[in-house]
Amino acid sequence: MLGVLAATPAPAADARVPYVPTPQTVVDRMLEIAGVGPGDFLADLGSGDGRIVITAARKHGARGFGVDLSPERIKESNDNARRAGVADKATFYQRNLFDTDLGAATVITMYLLPSVNLDLRPRLLDLKPGTRLVSHDFDMGDWRPDTHVNMPAEDKYAGAGGSSDIYFWVVPAKVAGAWQWELSVSGKPVAYELRLEQKYQAISGSVAVGGRPAKLQQARLSGSEISFGFTAEVNGTPVKHQFTGKVAGDAVAGSARLSGARLETRHDWSAARRTGQPAAASGAGAGSLSSAALH
């Protein structure tokens, strides 16, 4: 819901926004897009009457909490959770969203003003890779969503009707830098170096095989999951490489498939970010980020 929240993290700036409920049909679609399930812990920023957290608990078996500045909304939300029989899974707190610890959340939902989204963006990008974010009606500036859906919302604006936009992101791992590893190909060790640049979940870069450059292709990042490919000459023969892996800090591990005229192999694969390389922020210019609220 478009809730009542502080518009900036500064304690003295207590600007308010009107309370506008998120239509239930939109709530259902938001949770569906995020793939909410029993293993999730959901945080709703600007939780209003609590319908998002309560729906997540009642329909999807998730646990979660909501925060809002309005004491009336918090009382209403906790009463609604008790009536729905999910008070053990859905709780609500009178709290500024900027003072709220989001580290345990696997899913974060919001209906915040654009400026608040931008102020919140640096904190969201620093959450655990793979954390899912869903925003009603407002995006995150130049951080493009992984999914964007526009849908009719007949009960929006107190029944006046309209349409709603739903934006979905997966927090990306920070992968910028130089990564190195070695594979044994036809019994011979081959050195690899991958140099990555990153803007949010978009990655690009270059690769060198045995010191010779190759064109990086199909580089993709979703949360901590990374994949990429290239074709490079190895031991005098063109070899197609396909890598998939999971990033954990300065390490990545997964599998590699190599194929060529005289080669078809699969390898366990691991790489390390070269020491001294920064884990560059996943944002514009390594992270100029910015703030507002709705639910």
C-alpha positions in Angstrom: 0.0 0.0 0.0 1.0 3.6 -0.4 1.7 4.0 3.3 2.8 6.6 5.7 6.6 6.7 5.8 9.4 9.2 6.3 10.4 10.6 2.9 14.1 10.8 3.8 16.4 9.0 6.2 17.1 12.2 8.1 15.2 12.2 11.4 14.1 15.8 11.1 12.6 15.2 7.7 9.2 13.6 8.5 7.5 14.4 5.3 4.3 12.3 4.8 2.6 10.7 1.9 -1.1 9.7 1.7 -2.3 6.2 2.5 -3.4 4.5 -0.7 -4.1 0.7 -0.5 -2.6 -1.6 -3.0 -5.5 -3.5 -4.7 -5.8 -7.1 -3.6 -5.5 -8.3 -7.2 -2.2 -6.4 -7.5 -1.0 -7.9 -4.1 -1.7 -11.4 -5.5 0.2 -10.7 -8.7 3.2 -9.2 -6.8 3.6 -12.2 -4.6 3.2 -14.5 -7.7 5.9 -12.7 -9.6 8.2 -12.9 -6.6 7.6 -16.6 -6.3 6.8 -16.3 -2.6 6.6 -19.6 -0.7 6.8 -21.2 2.7 10.5 -20.7 3.0 10.4 -17.0 2.5 10.7 -14.1 5.0 9.0 -11.0 3.6 9.4 -7.4 4.6 6.8 -4.9 3.5 7.9 -1.3 3.6 4.9 1.0 4.2 2.6 -1.8 5.1 -0.7 0.1 5.5 -3.4 -2.3 6.6 -1.0 -5.3 6.3 -2.6 -7.0 3.4 0.7 -7.9 1.6 2.3 -9.7 4.6 -1.0 -11.3 5.6 -1.7 -12.6 2.1 1.9 -13.9 1.9 1.3 -15.8 5.2 -2.2 -17.0 4.5 -1.9 -18.0 0.8 1.8 -18.9 0.5 2.8 -20.0 4.0 5.5 -17.3 4.3 6.5 -15.4 7.4 7.1 -11.7 7.4 6.7 -8.2 8.9 5.6 -4.8 7.9 6.6 -1.3 8.9 4.7 1.9 8.8 4.8 5.3 10.6 1.1 5.4 11.4 0.2 3.8 14.8 -3.4 3.5 13.5 -2.3 1.4 10.5 0.0 -0.8 12.8 -2.9 -1.5 15.2 -5.2 -2.3 12.2 -2.6 -4.6 10.6 -2.0 -6.6 13.8 -5.8 -6.9 14.3 -6.2 -8.0 10.7 -3.4 -10.6 11.1 -5.2 -12.0 14.2 -8.5 -12.2 12.4 -6.8 -14.0 9.5 -5.3 -16.5 11.8 -1.7 -15.6 10.9 -0.6 -13.5 13.8 2.2 -16.0 14.4 3.6 -15.4 10.9 2.8 -11.8 10.2 3.8 -8.9 12.6 3.8 -5.2 12.2 5.9 -2.4 13.7 5.7 1.4 13.9 9.1 2.2 12.4 10.8 4.3 9.8 11.8 2.1 6.9 15.3 3.6 6.9 15.8 2.3 10.5 14.6 -1.2 9.6 17.0 -4.1 9.4 16.3 -5.9 6.1 19.1 -8.4 6.2 17.0 -11.4 7.0 14.4 -10.7 4.3 14.3 -13.0 1.2 11.5 -10.8 -0.4 10.9 -7.1 0.0 7.7 -5.4 -1.2 7.1 -1.7 -1.4 4.7 1.0 -2.7 7.0 4.0 -2.2 7.4 7.3 -3.9 10.1 7.4 -6.6 12.4 9.5 -4.5 12.2 7.1 -1.6 13.0 4.2 -4.0 16.1 5.9 -5.1 17.2 6.7 -1.5 16.6 3.1 -0.6 18.4 1.7 -3.6 21.9 1.6 -2.1 20.8 -0.4 0.9 18.9 -2.8 -1.4 21.9 -3.4 -3.6 23.9 -4.3 -0.5 21.5 -7.0 0.6 22.3 -10.7 0.1 22.5 -11.6 -3.6 19.3 -13.3 -4.7 17.0 -11.2 -2.4 13.8 -10.5 -4.4 12.4 -7.0 -4.6 8.9 -6.1 -5.8 7.6 -2.5 -6.2 4.1 -1.4 -7.0 3.9 1.4 -9.6 7.4 2.9 -9.3 10.7 1.8 -10.6 14.3 2.3 -9.4 15.6 4.8 -11.9 18.2 3.4 -14.1 18.3 0.0 -12.3 16.2 -1.8 -14.9 13.8 -4.4 -13.5 14.2 -8.1 -14.3 10.5 -8.2 -14.9 7.9 -5.5 -15.5 4.2 -6.2 -15.7 1.3 -3.8 -16.3 -2.1 -5.0 -15.2 -5.7 -3.7 -14.8 -6.7 -2.7 -11.3 -10.4 -2.1 -11.1 -10.5 -1.5 -7.4 -7.6 1.0 -7.4 -8.2 4.5 -6.1 -11.2 3.6 -4.0 -12.9 1.8 -6.8 -12.3 4.5 -9.5 -10.1 1.9 -11.3 -7.0 2.2 -13.3 -3.9 0.1 -14.0 -0.9 -0.9 -12.0 2.8 -1.5 -12.8 4.7 -4.2 -11.0 8.5 -4.1 -11.0 10.6 -7.0 -10.0 14.4 -7.2 -9.3 16.8 -9.8 -8.0 19.7 -8.3 -6.0 22.8 -9.1 -8.0 26.1 -10.3 -6.7 29.0 -7.9 -7.1 31.2 -9.4 -9.7 33.3 -6.6 -11.3 37.0 -7.3 -11.4 39.5 -9.8 -12.7 38.8 -13.5 -12.1 41.4 -16.3 -12.7 41.3 -20.0 -12.9 43.0 -23.0 -14.6 41.5 -26.0 -16.4 43.2 -29.2 -17.7 42.3 -29.5 -21.4 43.5 -32.7 -23.1 45.9 -33.3 -20.3 47.5 -29.8 -20.5 46.9 -26.9 -18.0 45.3 -23.8 -19.5 45.1 -20.5 -17.7 42.0 -18.3 -18.0 41.3 -14.7 -16.9 37.9 -13.1 -17.1 37.6 -9.3 -16.6 34.1 -8.1 -15.8 32.4 -4.7 -15.7 29.1 -4.4 -14.0 26.1 -2.0 -13.9 23.5 -3.6 -11.6 22.7 -7.0 -13.1 24.2 -6.2 -16.5 27.7 -7.5 -17.0 30.2 -7.3 -19.8 33.9 -7.7 -20.3 36.7 -9.7 -21.8 38.4 -13.0 -21.5 41.9 -14.3 -22.1 42.8 -18.0 -22.7 46.5 -18.8 -22.3 47.1 -15.1 -22.6 45.2 -14.8 -25.9 42.0 -12.7 -26.0 38.6 -14.2 -26.9 35.2 -12.6 -27.3 33.0 -12.9 -24.2 29.4 -13.9 -25.1 26.1 -14.4 -23.4 27.3 -13.0 -20.0 24.4 -13.1 -17.6 24.0 -12.5 -13.8 20.9 -13.3 -11.7 21.4 -12.9 -8.0 24.5 -15.0 -7.3 24.1 -17.2 -10.4 26.5 -16.3 -13.3 26.9 -17.8 -16.8 29.0 -16.9 -19.8 30.6 -18.4 -22.9 33.2 -17.8 -25.5 35.1 -19.7 -28.2 38.9 -19.8 -28.0 41.7 -21.7 -29.5 43.1 -24.3 -27.1 46.1 -26.5 -28.1 45.6 -25.4 -31.7 41.9 -26.2 -31.9 38.9 -23.9 -31.6 37.0 -24.8 -28.5 33.6 -23.6 -27.4 33.4 -22.8 -23.6 30.2 -22.6 -21.5 30.5 -21.7 -17.8 27.8 -21.6 -15.1 28.5 -20.9 -11.4 27.5 -19.4 -8.2 29.3 -16.3 -6.8 30.2 -16.2 -3.1 32.3 -13.1 -2.3 35.6 -13.3 -4.1 35.0 -16.9 -5.3 32.8 -18.6 -7.9 32.2 -22.3 -8.4 30.2 -24.3 -10.8 30.6 -26.3 -14.0 32.2 -25.8 -17.4 31.4 -27.5 -20.7 34.1 -27.5 -23.4 33.3 -28.8 -27.0 35.2 -28.9 -30.2 36.1 -31.1 -33.2 38.2 -33.4 -31.0 36.9 -32.5 -27.6 33.7 -32.9 -25.5 34.3 -32.5 -21.8 32.7 -31.3 -18.6 34.6 -29.9 -15.7 34.0 -28.8 -12.1 35.1 -25.2 -12.2 36.1 -22.6 -9.7 37.7 -19.1 -10.0 39.0 -16.5 -7.6 38.8 -12.7 -7.9 42.4 -11.4 -8.2 43.4 -9.8 -4.9 43.3 -6.1 -4.9 40.4 -6.0 -7.3 37.4 -4.1 -5.9 34.0 -5.8 -5.6 32.5 -2.9 -7.5 29.1 -1.7 -6.5 26.3 -2.9 -8.7 25.1 0.6 -9.7 25.8 3.5 -11.9 29.4 4.7 -11.6 30.0 2.0 -8.9 27.1 3.3 -7.0 25.7 6.8 -6.9 22.4 6.0 -5.2 19.5 7.9 -3.6 15.0 8.4 -1.7 10.1 8.4 -0.6 6.9 6.1 0.2 3.4 4.7 -0.8 1.7 1.2 0.3 
